Amino acid sequence: MIVTDNPLLAGVFGKLKNIIVKQYKDKTVITGAPDMSAWFPDA
């Protein structure tokens, strides 16, 4: 979800549980954290 005119999210970024808030220029992007349960590191 892209948010442009919400004063509550102005300048906010980071992670809260499984919600990630990112800032790109004048837009705020709210995404879910990726499911990494099936990921295995290379040996």
mmCIF entry with sequence, helices, sheets and N, C-alpha, C, O atoms, coordinates in Angstrom:
data_MODEL
# 
_entry.id   MODEL 
# 
_entity.id                         1 
_entity.type                       polymer 
_entity.pdbx_number_of_molecules   1 
# 
_entity_poly.entity_id                      1 
_entity_poly.type                           'polypeptide(L)' 
_entity_poly.nstd_linkage                   no 
_entity_poly.nstd_monomer                   no 
_entity_poly.pdbx_seq_one_letter_code       MIVTDNPLLAGVFGKLKNIIVKQYKDKTVITGAPDMSAWFPDA 
_entity_poly.pdbx_seq_one_letter_code_can   MIVTDNPLLAGVFGKLKNIIVKQYKDKTVITGAPDMSAWFPDA 
_entity_poly.pdbx_strand_id                 A 
# 
loop_
_entity_poly_seq.entity_id 
_entity_poly_seq.num 
_entity_poly_seq.mon_id 
_entity_poly_seq.hetero 
1 1  MET n 
1 2  ILE n 
1 3  VAL n 
1 4  THR n 
1 5  ASP n 
1 6  ASN n 
1 7  PRO n 
1 8  LEU n 
1 9  LEU n 
1 10 ALA n 
1 11 GLY n 
1 12 VAL n 
1 13 PHE n 
1 14 GLY n 
1 15 LYS n 
1 16 LEU n 
1 17 LYS n 
1 18 ASN n 
1 19 ILE n 
1 20 ILE n 
1 21 VAL n 
1 22 LYS n 
1 23 GLN n 
1 24 TYR n 
1 25 LYS n 
1 26 ASP n 
1 27 LYS n 
1 28 THR n 
1 29 VAL n 
1 30 ILE n 
1 31 THR n 
1 32 GLY n 
1 33 ALA n 
1 34 PRO n 
1 35 ASP n 
1 36 MET n 
1 37 SER n 
1 38 ALA n 
1 39 TRP n 
1 40 PHE n 
1 41 PRO n 
1 42 ASP n 
1 43 ALA n 
# 
_struct_asym.id          A 
_struct_asym.entity_id   1 
# 
_struct_conf.conf_type_id            HELX_P 
_struct_conf.id                      HELX_P1 
_struct_conf.pdbx_PDB_helix_id       AA1 
_struct_conf.beg_label_comp_id       PRO 
_struct_conf.beg_label_asym_id       A 
_struct_conf.beg_label_seq_id        7 
_struct_conf.pdbx_beg_PDB_ins_code   ? 
_struct_conf.end_label_comp_id       LEU 
_struct_conf.end_label_asym_id       A 
_struct_conf.end_label_seq_id        9 
_struct_conf.pdbx_end_PDB_ins_code   ? 
_struct_conf.beg_auth_comp_id        PRO 
_struct_conf.beg_auth_asym_id        A 
_struct_conf.beg_auth_seq_id         7 
_struct_conf.end_auth_comp_id        LEU 
_struct_conf.end_auth_asym_id        A 
_struct_conf.end_auth_seq_id         9 
_struct_conf.pdbx_PDB_helix_class    5 
_struct_conf.details                 ? 
_struct_conf.pdbx_PDB_helix_length   3 
# 
_struct_conf_type.id          HELX_P 
_struct_conf_type.criteria    ? 
_struct_conf_type.reference   ? 
# 
_struct_sheet.id               AA1 
_struct_sheet.type             ? 
_struct_sheet.number_strands   4 
_struct_sheet.details          ? 
# 
loop_
_struct_sheet_order.sheet_id 
_struct_sheet_order.range_id_1 
_struct_sheet_order.range_id_2 
_struct_sheet_order.offset 
_struct_sheet_order.sense 
AA1 1 2 ? anti-parallel 
AA1 2 3 ? anti-parallel 
AA1 3 4 ? anti-parallel 
# 
loop_
_struct_sheet_range.sheet_id 
_struct_sheet_range.id 
_struct_sheet_range.beg_label_comp_id 
_struct_sheet_range.beg_label_asym_id 
_struct_sheet_range.beg_label_seq_id 
_struct_sheet_range.pdbx_beg_PDB_ins_code 
_struct_sheet_range.end_label_comp_id 
_struct_sheet_range.end_label_asym_id 
_struct_sheet_range.end_label_seq_id 
_struct_sheet_range.pdbx_end_PDB_ins_code 
_struct_sheet_range.beg_auth_comp_id 
_struct_sheet_range.beg_auth_asym_id 
_struct_sheet_range.beg_auth_seq_id 
_struct_sheet_range.end_auth_comp_id 
_struct_sheet_range.end_auth_asym_id 
_struct_sheet_range.end_auth_seq_id 
AA1 1 ILE A 2  ? VAL A 3  ? ILE A 2  VAL A 3  
AA1 2 LYS A 27 ? GLY A 32 ? LYS A 27 GLY A 32 
AA1 3 ILE A 19 ? TYR A 24 ? ILE A 19 TYR A 24 
AA1 4 GLY A 14 ? LEU A 16 ? GLY A 14 LEU A 16 
# 
loop_
_atom_site.group_PDB 
_atom_site.id 
_atom_site.type_symbol 
_atom_site.label_atom_id 
_atom_site.label_alt_id 
_atom_site.label_comp_id 
_atom_site.label_asym_id 
_atom_site.label_entity_id 
_atom_site.label_seq_id 
_atom_site.pdbx_PDB_ins_code 
_atom_site.Cartn_x 
_atom_site.Cartn_y 
_atom_site.Cartn_z 
_atom_site.occupancy 
_atom_site.B_iso_or_equiv 
_atom_site.pdbx_formal_charge 
_atom_site.auth_seq_id 
_atom_site.auth_comp_id 
_atom_site.auth_asym_id 
_atom_site.auth_atom_id 
_atom_site.pdbx_PDB_model_num 
ATOM 1   N N  . MET A 1 1  ? 0.847  -1.152  0.000  1.00 0.00 ? 1  MET A N  1 
ATOM 2   C CA . MET A 1 1  ? 0.000  0.000   0.000  1.00 0.00 ? 1  MET A CA 1 
ATOM 3   C C  . MET A 1 1  ? 0.905  1.231   0.000  1.00 0.00 ? 1  MET A C  1 
ATOM 4   O O  . MET A 1 1  ? 1.866  1.298   0.766  1.00 0.00 ? 1  MET A O  1 
ATOM 5   N N  . ILE A 1 2  ? 0.599  2.201   -0.856 1.00 0.00 ? 2  ILE A N  1 
ATOM 6   C CA . ILE A 1 2  ? 1.361  3.449   -0.924 1.00 0.00 ? 2  ILE A CA 1 
ATOM 7   C C  . ILE A 1 2  ? 0.537  4.559   -0.295 1.00 0.00 ? 2  ILE A C  1 
ATOM 8   O O  . ILE A 1 2  ? -0.625 4.753   -0.653 1.00 0.00 ? 2  ILE A O  1 
ATOM 9   N N  . VAL A 1 3  ? 1.129  5.286   0.636  1.00 0.00 ? 3  VAL A N  1 
ATOM 10  C CA . VAL A 1 3  ? 0.464  6.378   1.332  1.00 0.00 ? 3  VAL A CA 1 
ATOM 11  C C  . VAL A 1 3  ? 1.191  7.670   0.989  1.00 0.00 ? 3  VAL A C  1 
ATOM 12  O O  . VAL A 1 3  ? 2.417  7.729   1.082  1.00 0.00 ? 3  VAL A O  1 
ATOM 13  N N  . THR A 1 4  ? 0.455  8.706   0.593  1.00 0.00 ? 4  THR A N  1 
ATOM 14  C CA . THR A 1 4  ? 1.111  9.964   0.235  1.00 0.00 ? 4  THR A CA 1 
ATOM 15  C C  . THR A 1 4  ? 0.755  11.125  1.150  1.00 0.00 ? 4  THR A C  1 
ATOM 16  O O  . THR A 1 4  ? 1.617  11.959  1.429  1.00 0.00 ? 4  THR A O  1 
ATOM 17  N N  . ASP A 1 5  ? -0.477 11.212  1.627  1.00 0.00 ? 5  ASP A N  1 
ATOM 18  C CA . ASP A 1 5  ? -0.900 12.396  2.387  1.00 0.00 ? 5  ASP A CA 1 
ATOM 19  C C  . ASP A 1 5  ? -1.376 12.077  3.794  1.00 0.00 ? 5  ASP A C  1 
ATOM 20  O O  . ASP A 1 5  ? -2.405 12.596  4.224  1.00 0.00 ? 5  ASP A O  1 
ATOM 21  N N  . ASN A 1 6  ? -0.661 11.245  4.510  1.00 0.00 ? 6  ASN A N  1 
ATOM 22  C CA . ASN A 1 6  ? -1.025 10.919  5.879  1.00 0.00 ? 6  ASN A CA 1 
ATOM 23  C C  . ASN A 1 6  ? 0.010  11.527  6.812  1.00 0.00 ? 6  ASN A C  1 
ATOM 24  O O  . ASN A 1 6  ? 1.151  11.066  6.845  1.00 0.00 ? 6  ASN A O  1 
ATOM 25  N N  . PRO A 1 7  ? -0.363 12.558  7.577  1.00 0.00 ? 7  PRO A N  1 
ATOM 26  C CA . PRO A 1 7  ? 0.613  13.212  8.461  1.00 0.00 ? 7  PRO A CA 1 
ATOM 27  C C  . PRO A 1 7  ? 1.124  12.310  9.586  1.00 0.00 ? 7  PRO A C  1 
ATOM 28  O O  . PRO A 1 7  ? 2.194  12.573  10.136 1.00 0.00 ? 7  PRO A O  1 
ATOM 29  N N  . LEU A 1 8  ? 0.389  11.257  9.940  1.00 0.00 ? 8  LEU A N  1 
ATOM 30  C CA . LEU A 1 8  ? 0.841  10.345  10.993 1.00 0.00 ? 8  LEU A CA 1 
ATOM 31  C C  . LEU A 1 8  ? 2.030  9.506   10.543 1.00 0.00 ? 8  LEU A C  1 
ATOM 32  O O  . LEU A 1 8  ? 2.825  9.068   11.373 1.00 0.00 ? 8  LEU A O  1 
ATOM 33  N N  . LEU A 1 9  ? 2.162  9.276   9.228  1.00 0.00 ? 9  LEU A N  1 
ATOM 34  C CA . LEU A 1 9  ? 3.253  8.447   8.722  1.00 0.00 ? 9  LEU A CA 1 
ATOM 35  C C  . LEU A 1 9  ? 4.385  9.268   8.113  1.00 0.00 ? 9  LEU A C  1 
ATOM 36  O O  . LEU A 1 9  ? 5.306  8.702   7.525  1.00 0.00 ? 9  LEU A O  1 
ATOM 37  N N  . ALA A 1 10 ? 4.333  10.574  8.242  1.00 0.00 ? 10 ALA A N  1 
ATOM 38  C CA . ALA A 1 10 ? 5.384  11.435  7.683  1.00 0.00 ? 10 ALA A CA 1 
ATOM 39  C C  . ALA A 1 10 ? 6.693  11.193  8.430  1.00 0.00 ? 10 ALA A C  1 
ATOM 40  O O  . ALA A 1 10 ? 6.764  11.402  9.641  1.00 0.00 ? 10 ALA A O  1 
ATOM 41  N N  . GLY A 1 11 ? 7.715  10.760  7.725  1.00 0.00 ? 11 GLY A N  1 
ATOM 42  C CA . GLY A 1 11 ? 9.027  10.531  8.316  1.00 0.00 ? 11 GLY A CA 1 
ATOM 43  C C  . GLY A 1 11 ? 9.166  9.236   9.086  1.00 0.00 ? 11 GLY A C  1 
ATOM 44  O O  . GLY A 1 11 ? 10.195 9.009   9.723  1.00 0.00 ? 11 GLY A O  1 
ATOM 45  N N  . VAL A 1 12 ? 8.159  8.382   9.045  1.00 0.00 ? 12 VAL A N  1 
ATOM 46  C CA . VAL A 1 12 ? 8.195  7.121   9.783  1.00 0.00 ? 12 VAL A CA 1 
ATOM 47  C C  . VAL A 1 12 ? 8.793  6.035   8.900  1.00 0.00 ? 12 VAL A C  1 
ATOM 48  O O  . VAL A 1 12 ? 8.460  5.944   7.718  1.00 0.00 ? 12 VAL A O  1 
ATOM 49  N N  . PHE A 1 13 ? 9.675  5.210   9.462  1.00 0.00 ? 13 PHE A N  1 
ATOM 50  C CA . PHE A 1 13 ? 10.201 4.050   8.764  1.00 0.00 ? 13 PHE A CA 1 
ATOM 51  C C  . PHE A 1 13 ? 10.625 3.029   9.800  1.00 0.00 ? 13 PHE A C  1 
ATOM 52  O O  . PHE A 1 13 ? 10.904 3.372   10.949 1.00 0.00 ? 13 PHE A O  1 
ATOM 53  N N  . GLY A 1 14 ? 10.671 1.768   9.386  1.00 0.00 ? 14 GLY A N  1 
ATOM 54  C CA . GLY A 1 14 ? 11.111 0.714   10.295 1.00 0.00 ? 14 GLY A CA 1 
ATOM 55  C C  . GLY A 1 14 ? 10.201 -0.490  10.240 1.00 0.00 ? 14 GLY A C  1 
ATOM 56  O O  . GLY A 1 14 ? 9.423  -0.649  9.299  1.00 0.00 ? 14 GLY A O  1 
ATOM 57  N N  . LYS A 1 15 ? 10.298 -1.340  11.252 1.00 0.00 ? 15 LYS A N  1 
ATOM 58  C CA . LYS A 1 15 ? 9.572  -2.602  11.285 1.00 0.00 ? 15 LYS A CA 1 
ATOM 59  C C  . LYS A 1 15 ? 8.838  -2.727  12.613 1.00 0.00 ? 15 LYS A C  1 
ATOM 60  O O  . LYS A 1 15 ? 9.383  -2.419  13.673 1.00 0.00 ? 15 LYS A O  1 
ATOM 61  N N  . LEU A 1 16 ? 7.594  -3.184  12.536 1.00 0.00 ? 16 LEU A N  1 
ATOM 62  C CA . LEU A 1 16 ? 6.794  -3.427  13.724 1.00 0.00 ? 16 LEU A CA 1 
ATOM 63  C C  . LEU A 1 16 ? 6.152  -4.797  13.553 1.00 0.00 ? 16 LEU A C  1 
ATOM 64  O O  . LEU A 1 16 ? 5.203  -4.952  12.784 1.00 0.00 ? 16 LEU A O  1 
ATOM 65  N N  . LYS A 1 17 ? 6.673  -5.797  14.276 1.00 0.00 ? 17 LYS A N  1 
ATOM 66  C CA . LYS A 1 17 ? 6.247  -7.193  14.116 1.00 0.00 ? 17 LYS A CA 1 
ATOM 67  C C  . LYS A 1 17 ? 6.406  -7.599  12.659 1.00 0.00 ? 17 LYS A C  1 
ATOM 68  O O  . LYS A 1 17 ? 7.537  -7.726  12.190 1.00 0.00 ? 17 LYS A O  1 
ATOM 69  N N  . ASN A 1 18 ? 5.301  -7.811  11.914 1.00 0.00 ? 18 ASN A N  1 
ATOM 70  C CA . ASN A 1 18 ? 5.404  -8.248  10.526 1.00 0.00 ? 18 ASN A CA 1 
ATOM 71  C C  . ASN A 1 18 ? 5.013  -7.148  9.538  1.00 0.00 ? 18 ASN A C  1 
ATOM 72  O O  . ASN A 1 18 ? 4.730  -7.444  8.377  1.00 0.00 ? 18 ASN A O  1 
ATOM 73  N N  . ILE A 1 19 ? 4.991  -5.900  9.969  1.00 0.00 ? 19 ILE A N  1 
ATOM 74  C CA . ILE A 1 19 ? 4.684  -4.763  9.098  1.00 0.00 ? 19 ILE A CA 1 
ATOM 75  C C  . ILE A 1 19 ? 5.947  -3.937  8.916  1.00 0.00 ? 19 ILE A C  1 
ATOM 76  O O  . ILE A 1 19 ? 6.606  -3.571  9.889  1.00 0.00 ? 19 ILE A O  1 
ATOM 77  N N  . ILE A 1 20 ? 6.280  -3.643  7.657  1.00 0.00 ? 20 ILE A N  1 
ATOM 78  C CA . ILE A 1 20 ? 7.467  -2.852  7.337  1.00 0.00 ? 20 ILE A CA 1 
ATOM 79  C C  . ILE A 1 20 ? 7.023  -1.543  6.699  1.00 0.00 ? 20 ILE A C  1 
ATOM 80  O O  . ILE A 1 20 ? 6.218  -1.547  5.768  1.00 0.00 ? 20 ILE A O  1 
ATOM 81  N N  . VAL A 1 21 ? 7.545  -0.424  7.193  1.00 0.00 ? 21 VAL A N  1 
ATOM 82  C CA . VAL A 1 21 ? 7.223  0.900   6.666  1.00 0.00 ? 21 VAL A CA 1 
ATOM 83  C C  . VAL A 1 21 ? 8.486  1.472   6.044  1.00 0.00 ? 21 VAL A C  1 
ATOM 84  O O  . VAL A 1 21 ? 9.511  1.595   6.715  1.00 0.00 ? 21 VAL A O  1 
ATOM 85  N N  . LYS A 1 22 ? 8.417  1.826   4.748  1.00 0.00 ? 22 LYS A N  1 
ATOM 86  C CA . LYS A 1 22 ? 9.570  2.358   4.021  1.00 0.00 ? 22 LYS A CA 1 
ATOM 87  C C  . LYS A 1 22 ? 9.232  3.726   3.458  1.00 0.00 ? 22 LYS A C  1 
ATOM 88  O O  . LYS A 1 22 ? 8.074  4.006   3.146  1.00 0.00 ? 22 LYS A O  1 
ATOM 89  N N  . GLN A 1 23 ? 10.245 4.581   3.328  1.00 0.00 ? 23 GLN A N  1 
ATOM 90  C CA . GLN A 1 23 ? 10.086 5.908   2.737  1.00 0.00 ? 23 GLN A CA 1 
ATOM 91  C C  . GLN A 1 23 ? 10.828 5.959   1.414  1.00 0.00 ? 23 GLN A C  1 
ATOM 92  O O  . GLN A 1 23 ? 12.012 5.628   1.352  1.00 0.00 ? 23 GLN A O  1 
ATOM 93  N N  . TYR A 1 24 ? 10.139 6.372   0.352  1.00 0.00 ? 24 TYR A N  1 
ATOM 94  C CA . TYR A 1 24 ? 10.735 6.583   -0.962 1.00 0.00 ? 24 TYR A CA 1 
ATOM 95  C C  . TYR A 1 24 ? 10.343 7.971   -1.427 1.00 0.00 ? 24 TYR A C  1 
ATOM 96  O O  . TYR A 1 24 ? 9.195  8.198   -1.807 1.00 0.00 ? 24 TYR A O  1 
ATOM 97  N N  . LYS A 1 25 ? 11.288 8.907   -1.399 1.00 0.00 ? 25 LYS A N  1 
ATOM 98  C CA . LYS A 1 25 ? 11.042 10.308  -1.766 1.00 0.00 ? 25 LYS A CA 1 
ATOM 99  C C  . LYS A 1 25 ? 9.857  10.836  -0.977 1.00 0.00 ? 25 LYS A C  1 
ATOM 100 O O  . LYS A 1 25 ? 9.959  10.971  0.242  1.00 0.00 ? 25 LYS A O  1 
ATOM 101 N N  . ASP A 1 26 ? 8.735  11.142  -1.622 1.00 0.00 ? 26 ASP A N  1 
ATOM 102 C CA . ASP A 1 26 ? 7.586  11.717  -0.916 1.00 0.00 ? 26 ASP A CA 1 
ATOM 103 C C  . ASP A 1 26 ? 6.490  10.690  -0.641 1.00 0.00 ? 26 ASP A C  1 
ATOM 104 O O  . ASP A 1 26 ? 5.371  11.070  -0.296 1.00 0.00 ? 26 ASP A O  1 
ATOM 105 N N  . LYS A 1 27 ? 6.783  9.411   -0.784 1.00 0.00 ? 27 LYS A N  1 
ATOM 106 C CA . LYS A 1 27 ? 5.789  8.365   -0.583 1.00 0.00 ? 27 LYS A CA 1 
ATOM 107 C C  . LYS A 1 27 ? 6.195  7.434   0.555  1.00 0.00 ? 27 LYS A C  1 
ATOM 108 O O  . LYS A 1 27 ? 7.380  7.194   0.787  1.00 0.00 ? 27 LYS A O  1 
ATOM 109 N N  . THR A 1 28 ? 5.193  6.917   1.257  1.00 0.00 ? 28 THR A N  1 
ATOM 110 C CA . THR A 1 28 ? 5.398  5.937   2.310  1.00 0.00 ? 28 THR A CA 1 
ATOM 111 C C  . THR A 1 28 ? 4.819  4.617   1.828  1.00 0.00 ? 28 THR A C  1 
ATOM 112 O O  . THR A 1 28 ? 3.667  4.569   1.398  1.00 0.00 ? 28 THR A O  1 
ATOM 113 N N  . VAL A 1 29 ? 5.600  3.547   1.894  1.00 0.00 ? 29 VAL A N  1 
ATOM 114 C CA . VAL A 1 29 ? 5.168  2.233   1.448  1.00 0.00 ? 29 VAL A CA 1 
ATOM 115 C C  . VAL A 1 29 ? 5.066  1.321   2.660  1.00 0.00 ? 29 VAL A C  1 
ATOM 116 O O  . VAL A 1 29 ? 6.012  1.192   3.436  1.00 0.00 ? 29 VAL A O  1 
ATOM 117 N N  . ILE A 1 30 ? 3.893  0.681   2.814  1.00 0.00 ? 30 ILE A N  1 
ATOM 118 C CA . ILE A 1 30 ? 3.659  -0.241  3.915  1.00 0.00 ? 30 ILE A CA 1 
ATOM 119 C C  . ILE A 1 30 ? 3.561  -1.639  3.325  1.00 0.00 ? 30 ILE A C  1 
ATOM 120 O O  . ILE A 1 30 ? 2.712  -1.896  2.471  1.00 0.00 ? 30 ILE A O  1 
ATOM 121 N N  . THR A 1 31 ? 4.434  -2.555  3.779  1.00 0.00 ? 31 THR A N  1 
ATOM 122 C CA . THR A 1 31 ? 4.448  -3.920  3.258  1.00 0.00 ? 31 THR A CA 1 
ATOM 123 C C  . THR A 1 31 ? 4.471  -4.911  4.409  1.00 0.00 ? 31 THR A C  1 
ATOM 124 O O  . THR A 1 31 ? 4.708  -4.549  5.562  1.00 0.00 ? 31 THR A O  1 
ATOM 125 N N  . GLY A 1 32 ? 4.222  -6.156  4.074  1.00 0.00 ? 32 GLY A N  1 
ATOM 126 C CA . GLY A 1 32 ? 4.330  -7.232  5.054  1.00 0.00 ? 32 GLY A CA 1 
ATOM 127 C C  . GLY A 1 32 ? 5.719  -7.831  4.989  1.00 0.00 ? 32 GLY A C  1 
ATOM 128 O O  . GLY A 1 32 ? 6.372  -7.793  3.946  1.00 0.00 ? 32 GLY A O  1 
ATOM 129 N N  . ALA A 1 33 ? 6.163  -8.375  6.088  1.00 0.00 ? 33 ALA A N  1 
ATOM 130 C CA . ALA A 1 33 ? 7.473  -9.030  6.125  1.00 0.00 ? 33 ALA A CA 1 
ATOM 131 C C  . ALA A 1 33 ? 7.418  -10.323 5.319  1.00 0.00 ? 33 ALA A C  1 
ATOM 132 O O  . ALA A 1 33 ? 6.410  -11.027 5.366  1.00 0.00 ? 33 ALA A O  1 
ATOM 133 N N  . PRO A 1 34 ? 8.477  -10.653 4.579  1.00 0.00 ? 34 PRO A N  1 
ATOM 134 C CA . PRO A 1 34 ? 8.470  -11.884 3.798  1.00 0.00 ? 34 PRO A CA 1 
ATOM 135 C C  . PRO A 1 34 ? 8.524  -13.119 4.701  1.00 0.00 ? 34 PRO A C  1 
ATOM 136 O O  . PRO A 1 34 ? 9.087  -13.081 5.796  1.00 0.00 ? 34 PRO A O  1 
ATOM 137 N N  . ASP A 1 35 ? 7.934  -14.200 4.224  1.00 0.00 ? 35 ASP A N  1 
ATOM 138 C CA . ASP A 1 35 ? 7.960  -15.467 4.951  1.00 0.00 ? 35 ASP A CA 1 
ATOM 139 C C  . ASP A 1 35 ? 9.274  -16.179 4.635  1.00 0.00 ? 35 ASP A C  1 
ATOM 140 O O  . ASP A 1 35 ? 9.452  -16.689 3.528  1.00 0.00 ? 35 ASP A O  1 
ATOM 141 N N  . MET A 1 36 ? 10.178 -16.217 5.585  1.00 0.00 ? 36 MET A N  1 
ATOM 142 C CA . MET A 1 36 ? 11.493 -16.808 5.386  1.00 0.00 ? 36 MET A CA 1 
ATOM 143 C C  . MET A 1 36 ? 11.575 -18.218 5.978  1.00 0.00 ? 36 MET A C  1 
ATOM 144 O O  . MET A 1 36 ? 12.676 -18.739 6.158  1.00 0.00 ? 36 MET A O  1 
ATOM 145 N N  . SER A 1 37 ? 10.445 -18.841 6.280  1.00 0.00 ? 37 SER A N  1 
ATOM 146 C CA . SER A 1 37 ? 10.465 -20.144 6.936  1.00 0.00 ? 37 SER A CA 1 
ATOM 147 C C  . SER A 1 37 ? 11.004 -21.256 6.029  1.00 0.00 ? 37 SER A C  1 
ATOM 148 O O  . SER A 1 37 ? 11.519 -22.252 6.537  1.00 0.00 ? 37 SER A O  1 
ATOM 149 N N  . ALA A 1 38 ? 10.901 -21.116 4.725  1.00 0.00 ? 38 ALA A N  1 
ATOM 150 C CA . ALA A 1 38 ? 11.376 -22.147 3.806  1.00 0.00 ? 38 ALA A CA 1 
ATOM 151 C C  . ALA A 1 38 ? 12.776 -21.856 3.294  1.00 0.00 ? 38 ALA A C  1 
ATOM 152 O O  . ALA A 1 38 ? 13.284 -22.596 2.452  1.00 0.00 ? 38 ALA A O  1 
ATOM 153 N N  . TRP A 1 39 ? 13.402 -20.814 3.772  1.00 0.00 ? 39 TRP A N  1 
ATOM 154 C CA . TRP A 1 39 ? 14.740 -20.420 3.315  1.00 0.00 ? 39 TRP A CA 1 
ATOM 155 C C  . TRP A 1 39 ? 15.811 -21.157 4.098  1.00 0.00 ? 39 TRP A C  1 
ATOM 156 O O  . TRP A 1 39 ? 15.779 -21.196 5.328  1.00 0.00 ? 39 TRP A O  1 
ATOM 157 N N  . PHE A 1 40 ? 16.760 -21.744 3.376  1.00 0.00 ? 40 PHE A N  1 
ATOM 158 C CA . PHE A 1 40 ? 17.881 -22.438 4.007  1.00 0.00 ? 40 PHE A CA 1 
ATOM 159 C C  . PHE A 1 40 ? 19.176 -21.829 3.488  1.00 0.00 ? 40 PHE A C  1 
ATOM 160 O O  . PHE A 1 40 ? 19.338 -21.713 2.273  1.00 0.00 ? 40 PHE A O  1 
ATOM 161 N N  . PRO A 1 41 ? 20.102 -21.437 4.353  1.00 0.00 ? 41 PRO A N  1 
ATOM 162 C CA . PRO A 1 41 ? 21.359 -20.859 3.888  1.00 0.00 ? 41 PRO A CA 1 
ATOM 163 C C  . PRO A 1 41 ? 22.230 -21.899 3.178  1.00 0.00 ? 41 PRO A C  1 
ATOM 164 O O  . PRO A 1 41 ? 22.175 -23.091 3.481  1.00 0.00 ? 41 PRO A O  1 
ATOM 165 N N  . ASP A 1 42 ? 23.012 -21.428 2.249  1.00 0.00 ? 42 ASP A N  1 
ATOM 166 C CA . ASP A 1 42 ? 23.946 -22.331 1.568  1.00 0.00 ? 42 ASP A CA 1 
ATOM 167 C C  . ASP A 1 42 ? 25.062 -22.737 2.527  1.00 0.00 ? 42 ASP A C  1 
ATOM 168 O O  . ASP A 1 42 ? 25.533 -21.937 3.335  1.00 0.00 ? 42 ASP A O  1 
ATOM 169 N N  . ALA A 1 43 ? 25.460 -23.964 2.420  1.00 0.00 ? 43 ALA A N  1 
ATOM 170 C CA . ALA A 1 43 ? 26.498 -24.477 3.325  1.00 0.00 ? 43 ALA A CA 1 
ATOM 171 C C  . ALA A 1 43 ? 27.886 -24.141 2.831  1.00 0.00 ? 43 ALA A C  1 
ATOM 172 O O  . ALA A 1 43 ? 28.874 -24.499 3.474  1.00 0.00 ? 43 ALA A O  1 
# 
